[in-house]
Amino acid sequence: MATDEFEPLQSRHTVEFGIWLTGYLKDRWKYSGYHFYYDHGDSQLPNVRAIKGFYGESVTNLNRLTDVDVLLAKADGRLMLLVEIEETAHSPQKYIGSVFGILMCNQFAVGSNKNQRYFRPTDETQFILAGVLPHGRRLSKPDQVINPRLQQFSTPSDGIDRKNVRFLFHDRMTEVINRLKVAVEDLLTRENGVPTRGPGTDLRIVHLVGDANECGVRRTPQEDSEQENLQRLRWERASLREDCFDLELANPRAFDANRCEELLEAVRTEDGVHPPHFNTDASNEFQRWLNNLNTPLREQAYARLSNWFLTDKEHCRNSPLAQAGLELWNALFCARPDIRLTNPKRDDKILPERFALWWSKQLDCQNR
C-alpha cells in the first residue's frame, strides 16, 4: 500500500518516528518482548493502532478521555512511555489540554471490542509532549511557563506523575523527531543499565527546548568539542514543507571537503556507459554546496547520485560511475537506501514514502 493512501500529511513525522522505533526495537533482542504501538500509520501493520487513554477498569466510549500517538511498555505490561506529537504549532491551551487529558487517565488500551490489551502507568512512566513552535519567545513557553505551573498541581496516584511530563519543542519538526529519538534511546538504555554517552554523562531526559546543541543530554564544552570532531556527519531536513527533501549539514566542521571534492571529480569523469555521464545539474549543485556548506544540499543532487547505484539497470549499477557515486554517498551519509529514492520517470524528485524509509535509518545511525 502506498504511503499516501493511509498516512495524513500532517502525521508524516509521527509515522517516521513510529517506523524508526519499530526497527530499533526489532534489531535488538533485549527488547523482543516489549509492546510498542503508534497511530496514523499503515493499519495493516500489527503495531499501528489507536491508543486510548481512559479512567476506569475497562475502556468504553463513556470513559475514554484522550488518544495518544505513541505507547511503549515492558513485556509485563508496565507502561514506560507515552508520546504525543504535534506537527503544527498550536495555542498553549491545546498543549495544556493534551497534558491534562493524559494525567486524568489511569489506564491505556490498544485493540478493539473485547480484544483490548491494557497498560497501567507506574511511578516511572514518562510522557513526552513533542512539537513545533516558531523560533522566538513562544519556543520557550512550554519549558518556562507551562511546566513550572504544572508542577504546582497534584496528580492522581494511579496515573502518570506530573514530574515525569516532559516538553520537547523546536522550530523545525525534523529536529523535534531527531531529539525525540535521542531521548527514547536514552530511556531504553537506562532501563537496561547501558550508558551510551560515556562515563560521567547525564542521561536524564531533559526539557529539550531551543538550542540544537543540547541533542537530548547535558554535555560539557569539552564533550561538545569531541562530538563536533567526530567524522560521522549529522544531517537535518532543511524545510518544514511536506514535499521538500533538501538537507543541511548540522556539523560542517566534521566534513572533509577536500576528500569530497576528489570524490565528486571522480563522479564527473567516470564512465556511466549509458547514459555516459553524471547529470550536469546535479553535479553543479554538489559543487555549489561544497563552496557554501551553510546552505542546504538540494534533493535533486543526492537523489540523482543514489540512482546510479540503486538502479535496476545492471549495466548502470555496475559501471565505474555508479561505484564512484557510491563512494561519494558513503562519505556523506552513514545509511544507504534499500530502494531507489525517485520515480524512474522523474529522477530529480524524491518519493515521500521512500525517503521516510531511508531517513529513519540515516537518523538512527548518525545519532549513535
C-alpha positions as CSV (number, residue, x, y, z in Angstrom):
1,M,0.0,0.0,0.0
2,A,1.4,3.4,-0.9
3,T,2.1,5.7,2.0
4,D,-0.2,8.4,0.9
5,E,-3.2,6.0,1.0
6,F,-3.1,5.7,4.8
7,E,-0.8,8.5,6.1
8,P,-2.3,12.0,6.5
9,L,0.3,14.6,5.5
10,Q,0.1,16.3,8.9
11,S,1.1,13.0,10.6
12,R,4.1,12.2,8.4
13,H,6.7,12.8,11.2
14,T,4.7,10.7,13.6
15,V,4.8,7.8,11.2
16,E,8.5,8.4,10.5
17,F,9.2,8.1,14.3
18,G,7.0,5.0,14.5
19,I,8.9,3.3,11.7
20,W,12.2,4.2,13.3
21,L,11.3,2.9,16.8
22,T,9.8,-0.3,15.3
23,G,13.1,-1.0,13.6
24,Y,15.1,0.0,16.6
25,L,13.3,-2.5,18.9
26,K,13.2,-5.2,16.3
27,D,17.0,-5.1,15.8
28,R,17.8,-5.5,19.5
29,W,16.9,-8.9,21.0
30,K,16.7,-7.5,24.6
31,Y,13.5,-5.6,23.6
32,S,11.9,-8.6,21.9
33,G,9.1,-8.8,24.5
34,Y,8.3,-5.1,24.6
35,H,5.0,-3.7,23.5
36,F,5.1,-0.8,21.0
37,Y,2.2,0.9,19.2
38,Y,1.9,4.1,17.2
39,D,-1.1,5.8,15.5
40,H,-1.6,7.3,12.0
41,G,0.4,4.7,10.0
42,D,-0.5,1.8,7.8
43,S,-3.3,0.0,9.7
44,Q,-2.2,-3.3,8.0
45,L,0.9,-3.3,10.3
46,P,0.4,-5.1,13.6
47,N,1.7,-2.3,15.8
48,V,-0.3,0.6,14.1
49,R,-3.3,1.1,16.3
50,A,-5.4,3.7,18.1
51,I,-4.1,4.2,21.6
52,K,-6.9,5.1,24.0
53,G,-6.5,6.7,27.4
54,F,-9.3,6.3,29.9
55,Y,-10.4,6.3,33.6
56,G,-11.8,3.0,34.9
57,E,-11.2,-0.7,34.7
58,S,-12.0,-1.3,31.0
59,V,-12.3,1.2,28.2
60,T,-15.7,2.3,26.8
61,N,-16.8,5.2,24.8
62,L,-18.1,6.7,28.0
63,N,-14.8,6.7,30.0
64,R,-12.4,7.3,27.1
65,L,-10.7,10.6,27.8
66,T,-8.0,11.0,25.2
67,D,-5.9,9.4,22.5
68,V,-2.1,9.4,22.2
69,D,0.3,8.9,19.3
70,V,2.9,6.5,20.8
71,L,2.9,3.9,23.5
72,L,5.9,1.8,24.7
73,A,5.6,-0.8,27.5
74,K,7.6,-3.6,29.0
75,A,6.9,-7.2,28.4
76,D,4.8,-7.4,31.6
77,G,2.6,-4.5,30.5
78,R,4.1,-1.8,32.7
79,L,3.8,1.4,30.8
80,M,7.2,3.0,30.1
81,L,6.5,5.9,27.7
82,L,3.7,7.8,26.1
83,V,4.4,10.4,23.4
84,E,2.1,12.9,21.8
85,I,3.5,14.6,18.7
86,E,2.0,17.9,17.5
87,E,3.3,18.5,14.0
88,T,1.8,22.0,13.6
89,A,2.0,24.9,16.1
90,H,-1.0,25.4,18.4
91,S,-2.0,27.7,21.2
92,P,-0.9,27.0,24.8
93,Q,-4.5,25.9,25.5
94,K,-4.1,22.9,23.1
95,Y,-0.8,21.7,24.8
96,I,-2.2,22.2,28.3
97,G,-5.3,20.2,27.3
98,S,-3.1,17.4,25.9
99,V,-1.2,17.1,29.2
100,F,-4.2,17.1,31.5
101,G,-6.0,14.7,29.2
102,I,-3.2,12.2,29.8
103,L,-2.9,12.9,33.5
104,M,-6.5,12.1,34.1
105,C,-6.2,8.6,32.7
106,N,-5.4,5.6,34.9
107,Q,-5.1,3.1,32.1
108,F,-4.4,2.9,28.3
109,A,-5.8,0.4,25.9
110,V,-4.9,-0.9,22.4
111,G,-7.2,-3.1,20.4
112,S,-10.9,-3.4,19.5
113,N,-14.1,-4.6,21.1
114,K,-13.2,-7.4,23.6
115,N,-9.7,-7.8,22.3
116,Q,-8.1,-5.0,24.2
117,R,-4.6,-5.0,25.7
118,Y,-4.4,-2.8,28.8
119,F,-1.4,-0.9,30.2
120,R,-1.1,0.8,33.6
121,P,1.2,3.7,34.4
122,T,3.9,3.3,37.1
123,D,5.9,5.8,39.1
124,E,8.5,5.7,36.3
125,T,6.2,6.1,33.3
126,Q,7.3,9.1,31.1
127,F,5.1,11.3,29.0
128,I,6.7,13.5,26.3
129,L,4.7,16.2,24.5
130,A,6.7,17.0,21.4
131,G,6.0,19.5,18.7
132,V,7.0,22.5,16.6
133,L,6.8,26.1,17.7
134,P,8.1,29.2,15.9
135,H,11.6,30.4,16.8
136,G,11.5,33.1,19.5
137,R,9.7,33.6,22.8
138,R,6.9,31.2,22.1
139,L,9.5,28.4,21.8
140,S,10.4,28.8,25.5
141,K,6.8,28.9,26.8
142,P,6.4,25.2,27.5
143,D,9.6,25.0,29.5
144,Q,9.5,28.3,31.2
145,V,5.7,28.8,31.8
146,I,3.6,25.8,31.4
147,N,5.7,23.1,33.0
148,P,6.7,25.2,36.1
149,R,3.0,25.9,36.7
150,L,2.1,22.2,36.1
151,Q,4.5,21.2,38.9
152,Q,2.3,23.1,41.4
153,F,-0.7,20.8,40.8
154,S,-1.3,17.4,42.4
155,T,-1.9,14.4,40.2
156,P,-3.8,11.1,41.0
157,S,-1.7,8.4,42.5
158,D,-2.9,5.8,39.8
159,G,-1.9,8.0,36.9
160,I,1.3,9.5,35.4
161,D,3.3,11.6,37.9
162,R,3.4,15.2,36.8
163,K,7.2,15.2,37.4
164,N,7.5,12.7,34.5
165,V,6.0,15.1,32.0
166,R,8.5,16.4,29.5
167,F,8.2,19.1,26.8
168,L,10.2,18.8,23.6
169,F,9.8,21.7,21.2
170,H,11.9,23.2,18.3
171,D,11.2,25.4,15.4
172,R,11.9,22.5,13.0
173,M,9.8,19.4,13.1
174,T,12.7,17.3,11.8
175,E,14.8,18.4,14.7
176,V,12.0,17.5,17.1
177,I,11.9,14.0,15.8
178,N,15.7,13.8,15.9
179,R,15.8,14.8,19.5
180,L,12.8,12.5,20.4
181,K,14.8,9.6,19.0
182,V,17.8,10.5,21.2
183,A,15.5,10.9,24.3
184,V,13.8,7.5,23.7
185,E,17.1,5.7,23.1
186,D,18.5,7.2,26.3
187,L,15.4,6.0,28.2
188,L,15.8,2.5,26.8
189,T,19.5,2.2,27.5
190,R,18.9,3.4,31.1
191,E,16.3,0.7,31.6
192,N,18.9,-1.9,30.6
193,G,21.7,-0.3,32.5
194,V,23.8,0.6,29.4
195,P,25.3,4.1,29.3
196,T,25.5,5.4,25.7
197,R,27.3,8.7,26.1
198,G,30.4,7.8,28.1
199,P,31.3,7.9,31.8
200,G,30.1,10.9,33.7
201,T,27.4,11.9,31.2
202,D,24.0,12.8,32.5
203,L,21.5,10.6,30.6
204,R,18.3,12.2,32.0
205,I,15.6,13.2,29.6
206,V,15.7,16.9,29.9
207,H,13.4,19.7,28.7
208,L,14.5,19.7,25.1
209,V,13.7,23.3,24.1
210,G,15.7,25.6,21.9
211,D,19.4,25.1,21.3
212,A,20.1,22.3,18.9
213,N,23.4,21.6,20.6
214,E,21.7,20.1,23.6
215,C,20.7,17.0,21.5
216,G,18.8,15.4,24.4
217,V,21.6,15.4,27.0
218,R,23.6,17.9,29.0
219,R,27.2,18.0,27.8
220,T,30.3,19.8,28.9
221,P,32.1,22.2,26.4
222,Q,34.8,19.5,26.1
223,E,32.2,16.9,25.2
224,D,30.6,19.3,22.7
225,S,34.0,19.7,21.1
226,E,34.6,16.0,20.9
227,Q,31.2,15.4,19.4
228,E,31.8,18.0,16.8
229,N,35.1,16.4,15.8
230,L,33.5,13.0,15.1
231,Q,33.7,12.2,11.4
232,R,30.1,11.0,11.2
233,L,28.1,13.7,9.6
234,R,24.8,14.8,11.0
235,W,22.1,15.9,8.6
236,E,18.7,17.7,9.2
237,R,15.8,18.4,7.0
238,A,16.1,22.0,5.7
239,S,12.5,22.8,5.3
240,L,9.1,22.1,7.0
241,R,7.4,21.7,3.6
242,E,6.0,18.3,3.2
243,D,7.3,18.0,-0.4
244,C,10.8,19.3,0.2
245,F,13.7,16.9,1.0
246,D,16.6,19.3,0.9
247,L,19.1,18.6,3.6
248,E,21.5,20.7,5.6
249,L,24.7,19.8,7.5
250,A,24.4,20.3,11.2
251,N,28.2,19.7,11.9
252,P,30.1,21.1,8.9
253,R,33.4,21.2,10.9
254,A,33.3,17.4,10.8
255,F,33.2,17.5,7.0
256,D,36.3,16.6,4.9
257,A,35.6,19.0,1.9
258,N,38.9,18.1,0.1
259,R,38.1,14.4,0.0
260,C,34.6,15.0,-1.2
261,E,35.9,17.3,-3.9
262,E,38.1,14.4,-5.1
263,L,35.2,12.0,-5.0
264,L,32.9,14.4,-6.8
265,E,35.5,14.8,-9.5
266,A,35.6,11.0,-9.9
267,V,31.8,11.0,-10.3
268,R,32.1,13.7,-13.0
269,T,34.7,11.9,-15.0
270,E,34.0,8.2,-14.7
271,D,32.1,6.4,-17.4
272,G,28.5,5.5,-16.8
273,V,28.1,3.5,-20.1
274,H,24.5,4.7,-20.9
275,P,23.9,7.5,-20.1
276,P,27.7,8.2,-20.2
277,H,27.9,11.0,-17.6
278,F,26.6,12.2,-14.3
279,N,23.8,14.7,-14.6
280,T,25.2,18.2,-15.1
281,D,22.6,20.0,-12.9
282,A,23.2,17.6,-10.0
283,S,27.0,18.0,-10.4
284,N,26.7,21.8,-10.3
285,E,24.5,21.6,-7.2
286,F,27.1,19.5,-5.4
287,Q,29.8,22.0,-6.3
288,R,27.6,24.9,-5.2
289,W,27.0,23.2,-1.9
290,L,30.7,22.4,-1.4
291,N,31.5,26.0,-1.9
292,N,29.0,27.0,0.8
293,L,28.3,24.3,3.4
294,N,26.0,26.5,5.4
295,T,23.3,26.2,2.6
296,P,21.1,23.2,2.0
297,L,22.0,20.4,-0.4
298,R,19.1,20.2,-2.8
299,E,17.4,16.8,-3.1
300,Q,17.9,16.6,-6.8
301,A,21.6,16.3,-6.3
302,Y,21.8,13.4,-3.8
303,A,18.8,11.7,-5.3
304,R,20.4,11.5,-8.7
305,L,23.6,10.4,-7.1
306,S,21.9,7.4,-5.4
307,N,20.0,6.5,-8.6
308,W,23.3,5.3,-10.1
309,F,23.9,2.5,-7.6
310,L,20.3,1.7,-6.9
311,T,19.0,1.4,-10.4
312,D,17.5,-1.8,-11.7
313,K,19.6,-1.5,-14.9
314,E,22.6,-3.7,-14.2
315,H,24.9,-2.1,-16.8
316,C,24.4,1.3,-15.0
317,R,24.6,-0.2,-11.5
318,N,27.9,-1.9,-12.2
319,S,29.5,1.0,-14.1
320,P,32.6,2.9,-12.8
321,L,30.4,6.0,-12.4
322,A,28.0,4.1,-10.1
323,Q,30.9,2.9,-8.0
324,A,32.3,6.4,-7.7
325,G,28.8,7.6,-6.8
326,L,28.6,5.0,-4.0
327,E,31.9,6.2,-2.6
328,L,30.7,9.8,-2.5
329,W,27.4,8.7,-0.9
330,N,29.2,6.8,1.8
331,A,31.4,9.9,2.5
332,L,28.2,12.0,3.0
333,F,25.7,9.6,4.7
334,C,26.1,6.7,7.1
335,A,23.0,4.8,5.8
336,R,22.2,3.7,2.3
337,P,18.6,3.5,0.8
338,D,17.3,0.0,0.2
339,I,15.5,1.1,-2.9
340,R,15.7,3.9,-5.4
341,L,14.5,7.2,-3.9
342,T,12.9,8.6,-7.0
343,N,10.4,7.7,-9.6
344,P,12.3,6.5,-12.7
345,K,10.2,8.8,-14.9
346,R,11.3,11.8,-12.8
347,D,14.8,11.3,-11.3
348,D,15.1,14.7,-9.7
349,K,12.1,14.4,-7.3
350,I,12.1,12.1,-4.2
351,L,9.1,10.0,-3.3
352,P,8.0,10.7,0.3
353,E,7.4,7.1,1.4
354,R,10.8,6.0,0.1
355,F,12.5,9.0,1.8
356,A,10.9,8.1,5.1
357,L,12.3,4.6,5.0
358,W,15.8,5.8,4.3
359,W,15.7,8.9,6.6
360,S,14.8,6.8,9.6
361,K,17.9,4.6,9.0
362,Q,20.0,7.7,8.5
363,L,18.9,9.4,11.7
364,D,19.4,6.2,13.6
365,C,23.0,5.7,12.5
366,Q,24.1,9.3,12.6
367,N,22.9,9.7,16.2
368,R,24.6,6.6,17.6
